[in-house]
Amino acid sequence: MESILNQDTLAIIAGKNSEENSGTVNVPIHRTSTVLFPTLKAYDDAEHGKAFYKAHKNLKATDFSYGIGGTPTNFALEDAITQLEGGDKTFIYPSGLSAITMTLLTFLSSGDHVLITDSIYGPTRRFCNKELKRFGIETTYYDPMIGSKIRGLIQDNTKLIFTESPGSLTFEVQDIPAIVKVAKEKNIVTVTDNSWATSLYFKPLKHGVDVSLHAGTKYIGGHSDIILGTITTTKEHISKFSRNYIDYGVHASPDDCYLALRGLKTMPTRIKAHEEKALNIAKWLKKKPKVAKILHPAFSSCPGHKVFKRDFLGSTGLFTIILDKKYSFKELSHMIDPMKIFGIGASWGGYESLILPFDPASIRTATKWTEKGSCVRLYIGLEDEDDLKKELQDGLKRLG
């Protein structure tokens, strides 16, 4: 359900429940393993999930027979994310990857077929190639720019289409509405990894997607000190996730949920700052002689830029530059190792800037990577913009 409030306001007030928490502004951390019940019947109802499988929101700890089902802290985060996403129910997982893998396991069984974008997050590909294959589930990777032509890849046993827009590392923006239209005609579930844009800048469910998931580790947490995943879905699929959530024991720590709730309150302000600094630095880098191309959805050089302008409400702090030629590992080390502000790290979404070189050609299977220059992914944090530019300028001078 779409809120009448501006999402900046919604991020602050959603999931608050001060009246149920002795008037405190923030929801306290509730930790428990054992849940006590007033009657044997109440325990029996919880044990059989009678309340949990029916409830879409306003869950209580006594809707479960054991603490693994969640606590008031977890439920508050679920409620807040659900409101921002415009969905019916959110489930919180102990990592972004577990949100991805549990989504795949919720909808796929032995003998099924899944379509995965070729620009997918690396660990998702690893899980498909190893675990899904072990379970007898077939994976086909597709060109992220395929749009409605995905129809030609659908098999009789295709059960799910997984999108990630923009794509990890190379930032292709997928035509989600075109893919969803085909999927609905074929009764196929669609999933979007929405970690880059966040709930603020892209609304997958509004575009017809069945499941929107996030690595809450990143922008939701915002401080590089939690690992968390979320999925938000519609009424049609709540019971499927409810059963697996309990059966697989994927409980998220209430401490991490507390930090995610706190991060959510400042996410709109942080995202705007990341967006502004990243755009300014990307425009500045575009003019540098050793930078051949910018892969940022807001730039026309990025595949799917027109779709980005049509469907997205803004951009965030992560993008890639393609250098003017293929540099050796040693040369890239000369560029990056002396940096003091940009850290060398795989994650993003925190306050600190990060830098990481990569080679798309080594991981693509459905599409061929034809760019000749080295790729370097940049995450622009909240440091002073001039300081970041100076460090990048010095790094580029050290190349070659």
C-alpha positions in Angstrom: 0.0 0.0 0.0 1.4 3.4 -1.0 1.8 5.9 1.8 0.5 9.5 1.6 3.6 10.6 3.4 6.9 11.7 1.8 9.4 8.9 2.1 11.9 11.1 4.0 9.2 11.4 6.7 8.2 7.7 6.4 11.8 6.5 7.0 11.8 8.4 10.3 8.4 7.4 11.7 7.8 3.9 10.3 8.2 1.1 12.8 8.4 3.6 15.7 5.7 2.2 18.1 6.6 4.6 21.0 3.3 4.0 22.7 4.1 0.3 23.0 7.7 0.9 24.3 7.2 3.2 27.3 7.4 6.3 25.1 10.9 5.7 23.9 11.8 7.3 20.6 13.7 4.2 19.4 12.4 0.6 19.7 14.5 -1.1 22.4 16.5 -4.2 21.7 14.5 -7.3 22.7 16.6 -10.4 23.1 15.0 -13.8 23.8 15.2 -17.5 23.1 12.3 -18.7 25.3 8.8 -17.2 24.9 6.3 -17.7 27.8 2.6 -18.2 27.3 -0.4 -17.7 29.6 -2.1 -20.9 28.6 -1.3 -24.2 26.9 -3.7 -23.4 24.1 -1.8 -20.1 23.4 1.4 -22.1 23.2 -0.2 -24.7 20.9 -1.5 -22.0 18.6 1.9 -20.4 18.3 3.6 -23.8 17.8 1.4 -24.5 14.8 1.9 -21.0 13.4 -1.8 -20.1 13.5 -1.1 -16.4 14.0 2.1 -16.2 12.1 0.9 -17.6 8.8 -2.1 -15.4 8.8 -0.7 -12.1 10.1 0.7 -9.6 7.6 1.8 -7.1 10.2 1.6 -6.3 13.9 3.2 -9.6 14.9 4.0 -10.3 18.6 6.6 -12.5 20.1 3.8 -14.8 21.3 2.9 -15.5 17.7 5.9 -17.9 17.8 6.6 -20.7 20.2 10.3 -19.8 20.3 12.5 -16.7 19.9 13.8 -17.7 16.5 10.5 -16.3 15.1 11.4 -12.8 15.9 11.2 -10.1 18.6 9.5 -6.7 18.8 12.8 -5.2 17.5 12.7 -7.4 14.4 9.0 -6.7 13.8 9.5 -3.0 14.0 12.2 -3.1 11.2 10.0 -5.4 9.1 7.1 -2.9 9.4 9.3 0.1 8.5 10.8 -1.6 5.4 7.3 -2.8 4.3 6.0 0.8 4.4 9.0 2.1 2.4 8.8 -0.6 -0.2 5.0 -0.4 -0.5 4.6 -4.1 0.0 2.5 -6.3 2.3 5.2 -8.1 4.4 8.9 -8.0 5.0 11.2 -10.7 6.3 14.5 -10.0 7.9 17.5 -12.3 7.2 21.0 -12.5 8.8 22.7 -11.3 5.6 21.9 -10.0 2.1 23.1 -13.3 0.6 20.8 -15.3 2.9 17.9 -13.2 1.7 18.9 -14.0 -1.9 19.4 -17.7 -1.3 16.3 -18.2 0.8 14.2 -16.4 -1.9 15.6 -18.8 -4.5 14.9 -21.8 -2.3 11.4 -20.6 -1.5 10.3 -20.7 -5.1 12.5 -23.3 -6.8 12.4 -27.1 -6.5 14.3 -30.0 -8.2 13.6 -30.0 -12.0 12.8 -26.2 -12.1 14.6 -23.6 -14.3 15.6 -20.1 -13.2 16.7 -17.1 -15.3 19.5 -15.0 -13.7 20.9 -11.7 -15.1 24.5 -12.0 -16.3 25.3 -8.9 -14.3 24.4 -10.5 -11.0 26.1 -10.2 -7.6 29.0 -12.7 -7.6 27.9 -14.8 -4.6 24.4 -15.2 -6.2 26.1 -16.7 -9.3 28.2 -19.0 -7.0 25.1 -20.2 -5.2 23.3 -21.0 -8.5 26.3 -22.8 -10.0 26.9 -24.9 -6.9 23.9 -25.3 -4.7 21.0 -25.0 -7.2 22.9 -27.3 -9.5 23.3 -29.8 -6.7 19.5 -29.7 -6.1 18.8 -30.4 -9.7 17.7 -26.8 -10.6 18.9 -25.4 -13.9 20.2 -21.9 -14.3 20.4 -19.8 -17.5 22.1 -16.5 -17.4 20.7 -13.8 -19.7 21.9 -10.5 -21.1 20.8 -7.8 -18.6 19.7 -5.6 -21.5 17.4 -8.3 -22.9 14.1 -6.6 -21.9 11.0 -8.3 -23.4 13.2 -10.6 -25.5 13.6 -12.7 -22.4 10.5 -14.4 -23.7 12.8 -16.5 -25.9 14.6 -18.0 -22.9 11.6 -19.1 -21.0 11.1 -22.9 -20.8 8.1 -24.9 -19.6 9.8 -25.4 -16.2 10.9 -21.8 -15.7 9.7 -20.7 -12.3 11.6 -17.5 -11.5 13.4 -14.5 -13.2 16.0 -12.8 -11.1 16.9 -9.2 -11.9 19.4 -6.8 -10.4 19.1 -3.2 -11.6 21.6 -1.7 -11.9 23.9 -4.7 -12.2 26.7 -5.4 -9.8 30.0 -3.9 -10.9 28.9 -2.9 -14.5 25.7 -1.1 -13.7 23.4 -2.1 -16.6 19.9 -0.8 -15.9 17.3 -3.5 -16.7 13.9 -2.8 -18.2 12.1 -4.3 -15.2 8.5 -3.4 -16.5 9.2 -5.2 -19.8 10.5 -8.3 -18.1 7.7 -8.3 -15.5 5.1 -8.1 -18.3 6.4 -11.3 -20.0 6.8 -13.0 -16.6 3.1 -12.3 -15.6 1.9 -13.7 -19.0 3.8 -16.9 -18.1 2.9 -17.0 -14.4 6.6 -16.7 -13.5 7.8 -15.1 -10.2 10.1 -12.0 -10.6 12.7 -10.9 -8.0 14.8 -7.7 -7.9 17.9 -7.1 -5.9 17.3 -3.4 -5.1 20.3 -2.8 -2.9 21.9 -0.1 -5.1 18.9 2.2 -5.5 17.3 1.5 -2.0 13.6 1.8 -1.3 13.9 5.5 -1.8 15.0 5.6 -5.5 13.3 2.6 -7.0 10.1 0.8 -6.2 10.2 -2.8 -7.7 6.8 -3.8 -6.3 5.2 -0.7 -7.9 6.5 -1.9 -11.2 4.9 -5.4 -10.7 7.9 -7.3 -9.2 6.9 -10.0 -6.8 9.9 -9.8 -4.4 12.2 -6.9 -3.7 15.3 -7.7 -1.6 18.1 -5.7 -0.1 21.5 -6.1 1.5 20.6 -4.2 4.6 24.3 -4.4 5.4 24.7 -1.5 3.0 22.7 1.7 2.9 20.1 0.7 5.5 22.7 0.0 8.1 24.9 2.9 6.8 27.8 2.5 9.1 29.6 -0.7 8.0 28.9 -2.5 11.3 26.0 -4.9 10.6 25.2 -7.7 8.2 21.6 -8.0 7.3 19.2 -8.8 4.5 15.5 -8.0 3.8 12.9 -9.3 1.4 9.5 -7.5 0.9 6.7 -9.3 -1.0 3.0 -9.2 -1.7 0.2 -11.1 0.1 0.3 -13.8 -2.6 3.7 -15.1 -1.4 3.7 -14.4 2.3 2.8 -17.9 3.4 5.6 -19.4 1.3 8.2 -17.2 3.0 6.7 -17.7 6.4 7.1 -21.5 6.3 10.6 -21.4 5.0 11.6 -18.6 7.4 10.8 -20.9 10.4 11.9 -24.2 8.8 15.4 -22.9 7.8 16.0 -21.0 11.1 17.2 -17.8 9.5 16.6 -15.5 12.4 18.3 -12.1 12.4 19.9 -10.7 15.5 17.7 -8.1 17.3 20.9 -6.1 17.9 21.4 -5.8 14.2 17.8 -5.0 13.6 18.1 -2.2 16.2 21.1 -0.7 14.3 19.3 -1.1 11.0 16.2 0.8 12.4 18.5 3.6 13.6 20.3 3.7 10.2 17.0 3.9 8.4 16.1 7.2 10.1 19.1 8.9 8.5 19.2 7.0 5.2 17.3 9.7 3.2 19.8 12.4 4.3 22.8 10.1 3.7 21.6 8.9 0.3 21.2 12.5 -1.0 24.8 13.3 0.2 26.2 10.2 -1.5 24.3 10.9 -4.7 25.5 14.5 -4.9 29.2 13.7 -4.2 29.2 10.7 -6.5 27.7 12.6 -9.4 30.1 15.5 -8.9 33.2 13.2 -8.8 32.0 11.1 -11.7 31.6 14.3 -13.8 35.0 15.4 -12.8 36.6 12.0 -13.6 34.9 11.9 -17.0 37.3 14.7 -18.1 40.5 12.9 -16.9 42.7 11.6 -19.7 43.2 8.2 -18.2 39.4 7.6 -17.7 37.8 6.2 -20.9 34.2 5.7 -19.7 31.9 6.2 -16.7 29.5 3.4 -15.8 27.0 5.3 -13.7 23.3 5.0 -14.5 22.8 8.7 -14.5 25.4 9.0 -17.4 24.4 8.3 -21.1 27.5 6.1 -21.4 25.9 3.6 -19.0 23.7 0.8 -20.6 20.1 1.4 -19.8 20.4 5.1 -19.0 17.1 5.9 -20.7 15.3 3.3 -18.5 17.0 4.8 -15.5 15.6 8.2 -16.3 12.2 6.7 -16.8 11.9 4.5 -13.7 14.3 5.7 -11.0 13.9 8.6 -8.6 17.7 9.2 -8.1 21.1 7.6 -7.9 23.4 6.6 -5.1 27.2 6.5 -4.4 28.5 3.5 -6.3 29.8 3.5 -9.9 32.6 2.2 -12.1 35.2 3.9 -14.2 36.9 2.2 -17.2 40.5 3.3 -17.6 42.1 4.1 -20.9 43.9 0.7 -21.2 44.4 -2.6 -19.5 46.7 -2.0 -16.6 48.6 -4.7 -14.8 47.9 -5.7 -11.2 51.2 -4.1 -10.2 50.2 -0.8 -11.9 46.8 -0.8 -10.3 48.5 -1.4 -7.0 50.7 1.6 -7.5 47.5 3.6 -8.0 45.5 2.3 -5.1 47.8 1.1 -2.3 49.1 4.5 -1.2 45.5 5.9 -0.8 44.6 7.0 2.7 40.9 7.9 2.3 39.6 5.3 -0.2 39.7 1.9 1.5 40.2 -1.4 -0.4 37.0 -3.3 0.4 34.2 -5.4 -1.1 31.2 -3.9 0.5 29.7 -0.4 0.3 26.8 1.7 1.7 28.7 3.0 4.8 30.1 6.5 5.4 33.6 5.6 4.1 34.8 5.7 0.5 36.0 2.5 -1.2 37.9 1.5 -4.3 38.2 -1.9 -6.0 39.5 -3.1 -9.4 37.8 -6.0 -11.1 37.6 -7.9 -14.4 34.1 -8.5 -15.8 35.4 -10.7 -18.6 36.3 -13.4 -16.1 32.8 -13.9 -14.7 30.4 -13.3 -17.7 28.8 -16.3 -19.4 25.8 -15.0 -21.4 27.4 -11.9 -22.7 30.9 -11.0 -23.8 32.7 -8.1 -22.1 34.3 -6.1 -24.9 35.7 -3.1 -23.1 39.5 -3.0 -23.3 40.4 -0.9 -20.3 40.7 -1.9 -16.6 37.6 -1.5 -14.5 37.7 0.2 -11.1 34.6 0.4 -8.9 34.3 3.5 -6.7 32.1 4.0 -3.7 31.9 7.7 -2.7 31.4 8.1 1.0 30.7 11.2 3.0 34.3 12.6 3.2 35.1 16.1 1.8 34.7 16.1 -1.9 37.9 18.0 -2.6 39.9 15.5 -0.5 38.5 12.6 -2.5 39.2 14.3 -5.8 42.8 15.0 -4.8 43.4 11.4 -3.8 41.9 10.1 -7.1 44.0 12.6 -9.0 47.2 11.5 -7.3 46.2 7.9 -7.9 45.7 8.4 -11.6 49.1 10.1 -11.9 50.7 7.0 -10.4 49.2 4.8 -13.1 51.7 3.5 -15.7 
